[in-house]
Amino acid sequence: MTASPLHLVQLKESSTRRVALVKDSELVLLAGFDSIYELTQAAMVQDGNISSVVNENLTCESLRYGDIYEGRSQWKLLSPIDVPGAPHRVLVSGTGLTHYGSARDRQAMHANTISVQEEDKMTDSMRMFEWGRQHGRPAKNSIGIAPEWFYKGSGTVLRAHGDDLEIPGYAEDGGEEAEIAVIYVNDPTGTPVRLGMCNGNEFSDHVFERRNYLNLAGSKLRACSIGPELVINPAFEDVPGSVRILRDGVLIWDKEIRTGEANMCHSLANLEHHHFKFEDHRQPGQVHVHFVGADTLSFGEGLRLKPGDSVEVGFSRFGRPLTNRIIAQKALEKPVGVSVLK
């Protein structure tokens, strides 16, 4: 019988950081490690066996998970991966048009860019999705077609469970994208190592993107959230989940969703090749947080989030759901200035 994957979290109280193993309603603290990143480095030295490192360093100390998860403790959940003191060593990115639902929503958003004479033709978005359906699942040791790829930022854009997700002052909107985020850490030789996966909300500006599909890149540059648990080497064939939106404590939208390779037009191996084929993505010690696509969006069904709304994303076997409140930063009133050296 295959053992269940490990679920790890990162915690902080004041200036003290800890790593813990999720065990039912308790968080069992580890000794000797302040971060999962540091834990991963130790595992790479021990033949890549992170389970052994975790079990060798479990303590008798535990914390009540529910108190921390619900904000009733001085301990706070952190994003389940970071490089303490060096957020620039984290690259946050994603792949779109991997699920039919997202392709359908994108088709609807961009359909108005097609002329009347061409309305029977596919948008570029749907065309790219079809390419993925035809060539995104290559045979082993073969290279499939490249997927859509976008950059979200460095580790500074990552938010944890319970953190606010900000609609920036320059943005036109903020909308949830419930996805799985895959976490990688490059080993000392630069070889990418898949550490695990977690719940994710790949927050984006769909109003700005809808104006023109070339706005996609700018629509992605903002905060996003992952967590609360990092699941080590989980099964990723067929993963059911749900997304819920509450306004003033009242549920206003919810959806059953599915991800995993059985529900995607690209295989995970193909997404990984096309991400790590770039030499710059294979720097030793570099961390990658890569979102693998959404099944559906509330924006695609006509809902726009408002400040104060709460978004909950959860996938089966990926631990407790990820919840964030939406806030809006003050709108920019003048251009950002640039100083000049004299």
C-alpha positions in Angstrom: 0.0 0.0 0.0 1.4 3.4 -1.0 2.0 5.8 1.9 0.0 9.0 1.8 2.0 12.1 0.7 3.5 14.3 3.3 1.8 17.7 3.9 4.1 20.4 5.2 3.5 24.0 6.3 5.6 27.0 7.2 4.8 29.1 10.3 5.8 32.3 12.0 5.4 33.8 15.4 7.0 37.2 15.8 10.6 36.6 14.5 10.5 32.8 14.9 9.9 30.6 11.9 9.2 26.8 12.0 8.4 24.0 9.6 5.7 21.5 10.6 4.2 18.3 9.4 0.4 18.2 9.1 -0.9 15.3 11.1 -4.7 15.3 11.4 -5.7 18.3 13.6 -2.1 18.9 14.8 1.0 20.5 13.3 4.1 18.5 14.5 7.1 20.8 14.5 10.4 19.9 13.0 13.8 20.7 14.6 16.7 22.2 12.8 14.9 23.9 9.9 13.4 27.4 9.6 12.1 26.9 6.0 11.0 24.2 3.6 13.6 25.6 1.3 16.3 24.7 3.8 14.7 21.3 4.3 14.8 20.7 0.6 18.5 21.4 0.5 19.1 18.8 3.1 17.0 16.3 1.3 19.0 16.8 -1.9 22.1 15.8 0.0 20.4 12.6 1.2 19.5 11.1 -2.2 16.5 13.4 -2.6 14.5 11.6 0.2 12.7 14.4 1.9 10.4 12.0 3.8 13.5 10.6 5.6 14.7 14.1 6.5 11.3 15.0 7.9 10.9 11.9 10.0 14.4 12.2 11.4 13.7 15.7 12.6 10.2 15.4 14.0 9.9 16.7 17.6 7.4 16.1 20.3 6.1 19.6 20.0 2.8 20.2 18.3 0.4 23.1 17.7 -3.4 23.0 17.1 -3.8 23.4 13.3 -7.4 24.8 13.6 -6.5 27.7 15.8 -3.7 28.8 13.5 -5.7 28.2 10.3 -8.7 30.2 11.6 -6.5 33.1 12.9 -7.0 32.4 16.6 -3.3 32.0 17.4 -0.2 34.2 17.5 1.3 31.7 15.0 0.6 32.6 11.4 0.7 30.4 8.3 3.2 31.5 5.7 3.3 30.7 2.0 4.5 27.1 1.9 7.6 28.0 -0.1 10.0 30.9 -0.1 13.7 31.7 0.1 14.0 33.7 3.3 15.7 37.0 2.8 16.0 36.4 -1.0 12.6 36.6 -2.7 14.3 37.5 -6.0 15.4 33.8 -6.1 11.8 32.7 -6.6 10.2 32.9 -10.0 6.4 32.8 -10.2 4.9 31.9 -13.5 2.0 30.0 -15.1 0.5 28.3 -18.1 -2.9 29.1 -19.5 -5.3 27.4 -22.0 -4.6 24.0 -20.5 -8.2 23.2 -19.4 -11.3 23.4 -21.6 -13.1 25.7 -19.2 -10.3 28.3 -19.3 -10.2 28.1 -23.1 -13.9 28.6 -23.3 -13.8 31.7 -21.0 -10.8 33.1 -22.9 -12.6 32.5 -26.2 -15.6 34.5 -24.9 -13.4 37.3 -23.6 -11.6 37.7 -26.9 -14.3 36.9 -29.4 -15.0 40.6 -30.0 -11.6 41.0 -31.6 -12.8 38.9 -34.6 -14.4 40.9 -37.5 -17.9 40.1 -38.6 -16.5 38.5 -41.8 -14.4 36.1 -39.6 -16.8 35.3 -36.8 -16.9 31.6 -37.8 -13.1 31.4 -37.1 -11.4 30.6 -33.8 -9.7 33.2 -31.7 -6.0 32.9 -31.2 -6.8 31.6 -27.7 -8.9 28.8 -28.9 -6.5 28.0 -31.7 -3.7 27.6 -29.1 -5.9 25.4 -27.0 -6.5 23.2 -30.0 -2.8 22.9 -30.7 -2.4 21.7 -27.1 -5.1 19.1 -27.6 -3.4 17.8 -30.7 0.3 18.0 -29.7 0.4 18.7 -25.9 0.7 15.1 -24.7 3.8 13.7 -26.6 5.1 10.2 -26.2 7.8 9.6 -23.6 11.1 11.2 -24.6 9.4 13.3 -27.3 8.8 17.1 -27.3 5.3 18.4 -27.7 4.0 21.8 -28.7 4.8 24.8 -26.5 1.9 26.0 -24.3 1.0 29.6 -23.4 3.4 30.8 -20.7 3.3 34.0 -18.5 5.4 35.6 -15.8 3.8 36.8 -12.5 6.7 38.1 -10.6 9.3 37.2 -8.0 8.6 35.7 -4.5 7.4 39.2 -3.4 4.0 38.5 -5.1 3.2 35.3 -3.1 0.5 35.6 -0.4 -0.4 32.9 2.2 -3.6 31.6 3.5 -5.4 34.4 5.3 -3.5 37.2 3.6 -5.3 39.8 1.6 -5.1 39.7 -2.2 -4.7 43.3 -3.5 -6.2 44.7 -6.6 -3.3 47.1 -7.5 -3.9 50.8 -7.9 -3.1 50.6 -11.7 -5.5 47.6 -12.3 -9.0 47.6 -13.7 -10.1 44.5 -11.9 -9.1 41.5 -9.8 -10.4 38.0 -10.4 -9.7 34.6 -8.9 -8.2 31.7 -10.9 -8.4 28.5 -8.9 -5.5 26.3 -9.8 -2.8 23.9 -8.6 0.6 25.5 -8.2 3.6 23.2 -8.7 6.7 23.9 -6.7 10.3 23.2 -8.0 13.7 23.8 -6.5 16.8 23.5 -8.7 19.6 21.3 -7.2 23.2 22.5 -7.0 23.8 21.4 -10.6 20.8 23.4 -11.9 18.6 20.3 -12.4 15.0 21.1 -11.7 13.5 19.0 -8.9 9.7 18.8 -8.4 9.1 19.3 -4.7 5.3 19.2 -4.6 2.1 20.9 -5.3 -0.4 23.1 -3.4 -3.7 24.9 -3.7 -3.4 28.2 -5.6 -5.3 31.4 -6.6 -3.6 32.8 -9.7 -5.2 36.3 -9.3 -5.5 38.3 -12.5 -7.0 41.4 -14.2 -9.6 40.0 -16.6 -11.1 43.3 -17.5 -7.7 44.6 -18.7 -7.1 41.3 -20.6 -10.5 41.4 -22.3 -9.6 44.7 -23.9 -7.0 43.0 -26.1 -5.4 39.6 -25.7 -2.0 41.2 -26.0 -2.7 42.7 -22.5 -2.4 39.2 -21.0 1.2 39.7 -19.9 0.3 42.9 -17.9 -2.9 41.3 -16.5 -0.8 38.7 -14.7 1.7 41.0 -12.9 0.2 41.1 -9.4 -0.1 39.2 -6.1 -1.3 35.6 -6.0 -1.7 33.1 -3.2 -0.7 29.5 -2.5 -1.1 27.1 0.3 -1.7 26.5 3.1 -0.1 23.1 2.7 2.7 21.9 0.4 1.9 18.3 -0.6 5.0 16.3 -1.4 4.8 14.3 -4.7 0.9 14.0 -4.8 -1.0 12.0 -7.4 -2.0 14.4 -10.3 -4.1 12.3 -12.7 -7.6 13.5 -11.8 -8.1 16.1 -9.0 -11.5 17.4 -8.1 -11.9 20.7 -6.3 -14.1 23.6 -5.6 -14.0 27.4 -5.5 -16.3 29.5 -3.3 -16.9 33.3 -3.2 -18.5 34.9 -0.2 -19.7 38.5 0.0 -20.5 39.9 3.5 -20.4 36.3 4.7 -22.9 35.1 2.2 -22.0 32.6 -0.5 -22.6 34.3 -3.9 -20.9 31.8 -6.2 -19.5 28.3 -6.0 -18.3 25.8 -8.6 -17.1 22.2 -8.6 -13.9 22.1 -10.7 -11.4 19.5 -11.9 -7.7 19.6 -12.7 -5.0 17.0 -13.2 -3.6 15.5 -16.3 -6.8 13.7 -17.2 -8.5 17.1 -17.5 -5.7 18.9 -19.3 -4.6 19.1 -23.0 -0.9 19.3 -22.0 0.9 16.6 -20.0 2.8 17.8 -16.9 6.0 16.6 -18.5 5.4 18.8 -21.5 4.7 21.9 -19.4 7.9 21.2 -17.4 10.0 20.8 -20.5 8.8 24.1 -22.0 9.4 25.9 -18.7 12.8 24.5 -18.0 14.2 24.5 -21.5 15.2 28.1 -20.9 18.7 28.1 -19.3 17.9 31.0 -17.1 15.3 28.8 -15.4 17.9 26.3 -14.4 20.0 28.4 -12.0 21.2 26.4 -9.0 19.1 27.0 -5.9 16.4 28.8 -7.8 12.7 28.2 -6.8 9.9 28.1 -9.2 6.1 28.4 -8.5 4.2 27.5 -11.6 0.5 27.6 -12.0 -0.8 24.9 -14.4 -4.2 26.4 -15.4 -7.7 27.0 -14.3 -10.8 25.0 -15.1 -13.2 27.9 -14.8 -13.5 31.5 -13.6 -16.3 33.4 -11.9 -15.5 36.2 -14.3 -16.5 33.9 -17.2 -19.9 33.7 -15.7 -20.3 37.4 -15.3 -19.2 37.9 -11.7 -16.7 40.6 -10.7 -15.1 40.5 -7.3 -15.4 43.4 -4.9 -13.2 44.6 -2.1 -14.2 42.6 1.0 -15.1 39.4 -0.9 -13.5 36.2 0.3 -12.3 33.5 -2.1 -11.8 29.9 -1.0 -9.9 27.4 -3.2 -9.6 23.8 -2.3 -8.6 20.6 -4.1 -9.2 17.0 -2.9 -6.2 15.5 -1.1 -4.4 18.9 -1.1 -5.2 19.8 2.5 -7.3 22.6 4.0 -8.6 25.2 1.5 -6.8 28.4 0.7 -8.8 31.5 1.7 -8.0 35.1 0.9 -9.9 38.4 1.3 -9.9 40.8 -1.7 -8.8 44.4 -1.0 -8.2 47.3 -3.4 -5.3 49.7 -3.3 -5.8 53.4 -3.9 -5.9 54.2 -7.6 -2.8 55.8 -9.0 -3.4 59.5 -9.5 -0.2 60.4 -11.3 2.5 58.6 -13.2 5.3 56.7 -11.5 8.4 58.9 -11.8 11.9 57.9 -12.6 15.0 59.6 -11.2 18.0 60.2 -13.4 21.7 60.0 -12.3 23.6 63.2 -12.8 
